[in-house]
Amino acid sequence: MIAAAIHARADMIVTKSLKDHPADILARHYLEAQHPDDFILNQMDLDEPAVISAARICRARRVRPPHSVTEFLDGLERNQPPKSVSRLRGFAGFL
């Protein structure tokens, strides 16, 4: 993952396994690692409507079977960042 990030000239790696990406090693390549929950929350702070729109698009793609908003958010919460899903629940009417 680090090699791909360097090749892509990225400045961040989004990963759940922060322990596998030590900050001192990443810093040598001008990279940092961020947990998906923190990344999504930061994106919401930057452009909340865009993140809500992206979540709505992801839910709309769930067609076999289609998911209710609650099913969609529950599924995200089981597999993804809990703090950002909690924040998205406040926008359930838009999803």
HUFEN-V189901 format. One record per backbone hydrogen bond with DSSP energy under -0.5 kcal/mol. NH is the residue of the N-H (numbers start at 1). CO is the residue of the C=O. E is the energy in kcal/mol with one decimal. If there is no record, write none. Layout:
nh;co;e
NH;CO;E
NH;CO;E
This chain:
nh;co;e
5;1;-2.3
6;2;-2.6
7;3;-2.7
8;4;-2.4
9;6;-1.2
10;5;-2.7
13;32;-2.7
15;13;-0.7
15;34;-1.9
18;16;-1.3
20;17;-1.2
21;18;-1.8
26;22;-2.4
27;23;-2.7
28;24;-0.9
29;26;-1.8
30;27;-1.7
31;26;-2.2
32;11;-0.7
34;13;-2.7
39;35;-2.5
40;36;-2.8
41;37;-2.4
42;38;-2.5
43;39;-2.3
44;40;-2.5
45;41;-2.0
46;42;-1.7
47;43;-3.2
48;44;-0.7
50;47;-0.5
51;47;-1.6
52;48;-2.5
53;49;-2.4
54;50;-2.2
55;51;-2.4
56;52;-2.4
57;53;-2.3
58;54;-2.4
59;55;-2.5
60;56;-2.3
61;57;-1.4
62;59;-1.5
63;61;-1.6
64;65;-0.7
66;63;-0.8
67;62;-0.8
72;68;-2.6
73;69;-2.8
74;70;-2.8
75;71;-2.3
76;72;-2.2
77;73;-2.5
78;74;-1.8
79;75;-1.4
80;76;-3.3
85;81;-1.6
86;82;-2.3
87;83;-1.9
88;84;-2.3
89;85;-2.0
90;86;-0.6
90;87;-0.9
91;88;-2.5
92;89;-1.5
94;91;-2.3
95;91;-0.6
95;92;-1.1
